[in-house]
């Protein structure tokens, strides 16, 4: 749990080296499931039908700032962080 808190803190601070793996871990923790797609976009949805669409990335590659801001905004609006 401490590691998850650390990752959430990195998201809140919009760490420039925030990785795809960290993002997936947070989304899964908050109940999002990955929706298989046929294009380069990766989609995640939760039980409230909140959809997050991101450009697919390989592990260990940093997310773009607008992606971090999108994830942060959605998770904040849902009172998850």
C-alpha distances in whole Angstrom, upper triangle without the diagonal:
4,5,5,6,9,10,10,12,14,15,16,18,20,19,22,21,18,18,19,16,13,15,15,12,11,14,14,10,13,16,18,20,22,25,28,30,33,33,31,29,26,25,22,23,21,22,24,26,24,25,24,26,25,28,26,25,25,21,21,23,22,23,25,25,26,24,21,23,23,20,19,22,21,18,19,22,20,18,15,14
4,5,5,6,9,10,10,12,14,15,16,18,17,21,19,17,18,19,16,14,16,17,13,13,16,16,13,15,18,20,22,24,28,30,32,35,35,32,30,27,27,24,25,23,25,27,28,26,27,25,27,26,28,27,26,25,21,20,23,21,22,25,24,26,24,21,23,24,20,19,22,22,19,20,23,22,20,16,15
4,5,5,6,9,10,11,13,14,15,16,15,18,16,14,14,16,13,10,13,14,11,11,14,14,12,15,18,19,21,22,25,27,29,32,32,29,27,24,24,22,23,22,25,26,27,25,25,23,25,23,25,24,22,21,18,17,19,18,19,22,22,24,21,18,21,22,19,18,21,21,18,19,23,22,20,17,15
4,5,5,6,8,10,11,12,14,15,15,18,16,13,13,14,12,9,11,11,8,7,11,11,9,11,14,15,17,19,23,25,27,30,29,27,25,22,21,19,20,19,21,22,24,21,22,20,22,21,23,22,21,21,17,17,19,17,18,20,20,22,19,16,18,19,15,15,18,18,14,16,19,18,16,13,12
4,5,5,6,9,10,10,12,14,14,17,16,14,15,16,15,11,13,14,11,10,13,14,11,12,16,17,20,22,25,28,30,33,32,29,27,24,24,21,22,20,22,23,25,22,23,21,23,23,25,24,23,23,20,19,21,19,19,21,20,22,19,16,18,19,16,14,17,18,14,15,18,17,15,12,10
4,6,5,6,9,10,11,12,11,15,13,11,13,15,14,10,12,14,12,11,14,16,13,15,18,19,22,23,26,28,30,33,32,29,27,24,24,22,23,22,25,26,27,24,24,22,24,22,24,23,22,21,18,17,18,16,17,19,18,21,19,15,17,19,16,15,18,19,16,17,20,20,18,15,12
4,5,5,6,9,10,10,10,13,11,8,10,12,10,7,8,11,9,8,11,13,11,13,16,16,18,19,23,25,26,29,28,25,23,20,20,18,20,20,22,23,24,21,21,18,20,18,20,20,18,18,15,14,15,13,13,16,16,18,15,12,15,16,13,12,16,16,14,15,18,18,17,14,11
4,5,5,6,9,10,10,14,13,10,12,13,13,9,9,12,10,7,10,12,11,11,15,15,18,19,22,25,26,29,28,25,23,20,20,17,19,18,21,21,22,19,19,17,19,18,20,21,19,20,18,17,17,15,14,16,15,17,15,11,13,14,11,9,13,13,10,11,15,15,13,10,8
4,5,5,6,8,9,13,13,11,13,15,15,11,12,15,13,11,14,16,14,15,18,19,22,23,26,28,29,32,31,28,25,23,23,21,22,21,24,24,25,22,22,20,22,20,23,23,21,22,20,18,18,16,15,17,15,17,16,12,13,15,13,11,14,15,13,13,17,17,15,13,9
4,5,5,6,5,9,9,7,10,13,13,9,10,14,13,11,14,16,15,16,19,19,21,22,25,27,28,30,28,25,23,21,22,20,22,22,25,25,25,22,22,19,20,18,20,20,18,19,17,15,15,12,12,14,12,15,14,10,12,14,12,11,14,16,14,14,18,18,17,15,12
4,5,5,6,9,10,7,10,11,12,9,8,12,12,9,11,14,14,14,17,16,19,19,22,24,25,28,26,23,21,19,19,17,19,19,22,22,22,19,18,15,17,15,17,18,17,18,16,15,15,12,11,12,10,12,10,7,9,11,8,7,11,12,10,11,15,15,15,12,10
4,5,8,11,13,11,14,15,16,13,12,15,15,12,14,17,16,15,18,18,21,22,25,27,28,31,29,26,23,22,21,19,21,20,23,22,23,20,20,17,19,18,20,21,20,22,20,19,18,15,14,14,12,13,12,9,9,11,10,7,10,12,10,10,13,14,13,12,8
4,6,9,11,10,13,16,17,14,13,17,17,14,17,20,19,18,22,21,24,24,27,29,30,32,30,27,25,23,23,22,24,23,26,26,26,23,22,20,21,19,21,22,21,22,20,18,18,14,13,14,11,13,13,10,10,13,12,10,12,15,14,13,17,18,17,16,12
4,6,9,7,11,13,15,12,11,15,16,14,15,19,18,18,21,20,22,22,25,27,27,29,27,23,21,20,21,20,22,22,26,25,25,21,20,17,18,16,18,19,17,19,18,16,15,11,10,10,7,10,10,6,7,11,10,8,11,14,13,13,17,18,18,16,13
4,5,5,9,12,14,11,12,15,15,14,17,19,19,20,23,21,23,23,26,27,27,29,27,24,22,21,22,21,23,24,28,27,27,24,23,19,20,17,18,19,17,18,16,13,13,9,9,10,9,12,12,9,11,14,13,12,15,17,16,17,20,21,21,19,16
4,6,9,12,14,12,13,16,17,16,18,21,21,22,25,23,25,24,26,27,27,28,26,22,21,20,22,22,24,26,29,29,28,25,23,20,19,17,17,17,15,16,15,12,11,7,8,8,7,11,11,9,11,14,14,14,17,19,18,19,22,24,23,22,19
4,6,10,11,10,11,14,15,15,17,20,20,21,24,22,23,22,25,25,25,27,25,21,20,19,21,21,24,25,29,29,29,25,24,20,20,16,16,16,13,13,12,9,8,5,7,9,10,13,12,11,14,16,15,15,18,20,19,21,24,24,24,22,20
4,7,9,7,8,11,12,11,13,16,16,17,20,18,20,19,22,23,23,25,23,20,18,17,18,18,20,22,25,26,25,22,20,17,17,14,15,14,12,13,11,8,8,5,6,9,9,12,10,8,12,13,12,12,16,17,16,17,20,21,21,18,16
4,5,5,6,9,10,11,13,14,16,17,19,17,18,16,19,20,20,22,20,17,16,14,16,16,19,21,24,25,24,22,20,16,16,13,13,12,9,9,7,5,5,4,6,9,11,13,11,10,14,15,13,14,17,18,17,19,22,22,22,20,18
4,5,5,6,9,10,11,12,14,16,17,14,15,13,16,16,17,19,17,14,13,11,13,13,16,18,22,23,22,19,17,13,13,10,10,9,7,7,5,6,6,6,6,10,12,14,10,10,14,14,12,14,17,17,16,19,21,21,22,19,18
4,5,5,6,9,10,11,12,14,16,14,14,13,16,17,18,20,19,17,15,13,14,14,17,18,21,23,22,20,18,15,15,13,14,11,9,9,6,7,9,9,10,14,16,17,14,13,16,16,14,16,19,18,17,20,22,21,22,19,18
4,6,5,6,9,10,11,13,15,14,15,14,18,19,20,23,22,19,17,15,16,14,17,17,21,22,22,19,18,15,16,14,15,14,12,12,9,9,10,10,10,13,14,16,13,11,14,15,12,13,16,16,14,17,20,19,19,16,15
4,5,5,6,9,10,11,13,11,12,12,15,17,18,20,19,17,15,12,12,11,13,14,18,19,18,16,14,11,12,11,12,12,11,12,10,11,11,10,9,12,13,13,10,9,12,11,8,10,13,13,12,14,17,16,17,14,13
4,5,5,6,8,10,11,9,9,9,12,14,16,18,18,16,14,11,11,9,12,13,16,18,17,15,14,11,12,11,13,11,11,12,10,11,12,12,11,14,16,16,12,12,15,14,11,13,16,14,13,16,18,17,18,15,15
4,6,5,6,9,10,10,11,11,15,17,19,22,22,20,18,14,14,12,14,14,17,19,19,17,16,14,15,15,16,15,14,14,12,13,14,14,14,17,18,19,15,14,17,16,12,14,17,15,13,16,19,17,17,14,14
4,6,5,6,9,9,11,12,16,18,20,23,23,21,18,15,14,11,13,12,15,17,17,15,15,13,15,14,17,16,16,16,14,15,16,15,14,16,16,17,14,12,14,13,10,11,14,12,10,13,15,14,14,10,10
4,5,5,6,5,8,9,12,15,17,20,20,19,16,12,11,8,9,9,12,13,13,11,11,9,12,12,15,15,15,16,15,16,17,16,14,16,17,16,13,12,14,12,9,11,13,11,9,12,14,12,13,10,11
4,5,5,5,6,8,12,15,17,21,21,20,17,14,12,9,10,9,12,14,14,13,13,12,14,15,17,16,17,17,15,17,18,18,17,20,20,20,16,16,18,16,13,14,17,14,12,16,17,15,16,12,14
4,6,7,10,12,16,18,21,24,25,23,21,17,16,12,12,11,13,15,16,15,15,14,17,17,20,19,19,20,18,19,20,20,18,21,21,21,18,16,18,17,13,14,16,14,11,14,16,14,14,10,11
4,6,9,12,15,18,21,24,25,23,20,17,15,11,10,8,10,11,13,12,13,13,16,17,20,20,20,21,20,21,22,21,19,21,21,20,17,16,17,15,12,12,14,11,9,12,13,10,11,7,9
4,7,10,13,16,19,22,23,22,19,16,13,10,8,6,7,10,11,11,12,12,15,17,20,19,21,22,20,22,23,22,20,23,23,22,19,18,19,17,14,15,16,13,11,14,15,12,13,10,13
4,7,9,13,15,19,19,19,16,12,10,6,5,4,7,10,9,9,9,9,12,13,16,16,17,19,18,20,21,20,18,20,21,19,16,16,17,15,12,14,15,12,11,14,15,12,14,12,14
4,6,10,12,16,17,17,14,11,8,5,5,6,9,12,10,11,10,10,12,13,16,15,17,18,17,20,20,21,19,21,22,21,17,18,20,17,14,17,18,15,14,18,18,16,18,15,18
4,6,9,13,14,13,11,7,6,4,7,9,12,14,12,12,10,9,10,11,13,12,14,15,15,18,18,19,17,19,21,20,16,17,19,17,14,18,19,16,16,20,20,18,20,18,20
4,6,10,12,12,10,7,5,6,7,10,13,14,12,12,10,10,10,11,13,12,15,16,17,21,20,21,19,21,23,21,17,19,21,18,16,20,20,17,18,22,21,20,23,21,23
4,7,9,11,9,7,7,9,11,14,16,18,15,16,13,13,11,12,13,11,14,15,17,20,20,21,20,21,24,22,19,21,23,20,19,22,23,21,21,25,25,23,26,24,26
4,6,8,7,7,7,10,12,16,18,20,16,17,13,13,11,11,11,10,13,15,17,21,20,21,19,20,23,21,18,21,23,20,19,23,23,21,22,26,26,25,28,26,27
4,7,8,9,11,14,16,20,22,23,20,20,16,16,13,13,12,11,14,16,18,22,21,22,20,22,24,23,20,23,25,22,22,26,26,24,26,29,29,28,31,29,31
4,5,8,10,14,17,20,23,24,20,20,16,15,11,11,9,9,12,14,17,20,19,20,18,19,22,20,18,21,23,20,20,24,24,23,25,28,28,27,30,29,30
4,7,10,13,17,20,23,24,21,20,16,14,10,9,6,5,8,11,14,17,15,16,14,15,18,17,15,18,20,18,18,22,23,21,23,26,26,26,29,27,28
4,6,10,13,17,20,21,17,16,12,10,7,6,4,5,9,12,14,17,15,16,13,14,17,15,12,15,17,15,15,18,19,18,19,23,23,23,25,24,24
4,7,10,14,17,18,15,14,10,8,6,5,6,5,8,11,13,16,14,15,13,14,17,15,12,14,16,14,13,17,18,16,17,21,21,20,23,21,22
4,7,10,14,14,12,10,7,6,5,6,9,9,12,14,16,18,17,17,15,16,18,16,12,15,16,13,12,16,16,14,15,19,18,18,20,19,20
4,7,11,12,9,8,6,5,6,8,11,11,14,16,16,19,18,18,15,17,18,16,13,14,16,13,11,14,15,12,12,16,16,15,17,15,17
4,7,8,6,5,5,6,9,12,15,15,18,20,20,22,22,21,19,20,21,19,15,16,17,14,12,15,15,11,12,16,15,13,16,14,17
4,5,5,6,7,9,12,15,18,18,20,22,22,24,24,23,21,22,22,20,17,18,18,15,13,15,15,11,11,14,13,11,14,12,15
4,5,7,10,12,15,18,22,22,24,26,25,27,28,27,24,26,26,24,21,21,21,18,16,18,18,14,13,16,15,12,14,13,17
4,5,9,12,15,18,22,23,25,27,27,29,29,27,24,25,25,23,20,21,20,17,15,17,16,12,12,14,12,10,13,13,16
4,6,10,12,16,19,20,23,25,25,28,27,26,23,24,24,21,19,20,19,16,15,17,16,12,13,16,14,12,15,15,18
4,7,10,13,17,18,21,23,24,25,24,23,20,21,20,18,15,16,16,12,11,13,12,8,10,12,11,9,13,13,15
4,6,10,13,15,18,20,21,23,22,21,18,18,18,16,13,15,15,11,10,13,12,9,11,14,13,12,15,15,17
4,7,10,12,14,17,18,20,18,17,14,14,15,12,10,11,12,8,7,11,11,8,10,13,13,13,16,14,16
4,7,9,12,15,17,18,17,16,13,13,14,12,9,12,13,9,9,13,13,11,14,17,16,16,19,18,19
4,6,9,12,14,15,13,12,9,10,12,10,7,10,12,9,9,13,14,13,15,18,18,18,21,19,20
4,6,10,12,14,12,12,9,10,12,11,9,12,14,12,13,16,17,16,18,21,22,22,24,23,23
4,7,10,12,10,11,10,11,15,14,11,14,16,15,14,18,19,18,19,23,24,23,26,23,24
4,6,9,7,8,8,10,14,14,11,13,17,16,15,18,20,20,20,23,25,25,26,24,24
4,6,6,9,10,13,16,17,15,16,19,19,18,20,23,22,22,25,27,27,28,26,25
4,5,8,10,13,17,18,15,15,19,19,17,19,23,22,21,24,27,26,27,24,23
4,6,9,13,15,17,15,15,18,19,17,19,22,23,22,24,27,27,27,24,23
4,7,9,13,15,13,13,17,17,16,18,21,21,21,24,26,26,27,24,23
4,7,9,12,10,10,13,15,14,15,18,19,19,21,23,24,25,22,21
4,6,8,6,7,10,11,11,12,15,16,16,18,20,21,22,20,19
4,6,5,7,9,10,11,12,14,16,17,18,20,22,23,21,20
4,5,5,6,9,10,10,12,14,15,16,18,20,21,20,18
4,5,5,6,9,10,10,12,14,15,16,18,20,19,18
4,5,5,6,8,10,11,12,14,15,17,18,17,16
4,5,5,6,8,10,11,12,14,15,16,15,13
4,6,5,6,9,10,10,12,14,15,15,13
4,5,5,6,9,10,11,12,14,14,13
4,5,5,6,8,10,11,12,11,11
4,6,5,6,8,10,10,10,8
4,6,5,6,9,10,10,10
4,5,5,6,9,9,9
4,6,5,6,5,6
4,5,5,6,5
4,5,8,9
4,5,8
4,6
4
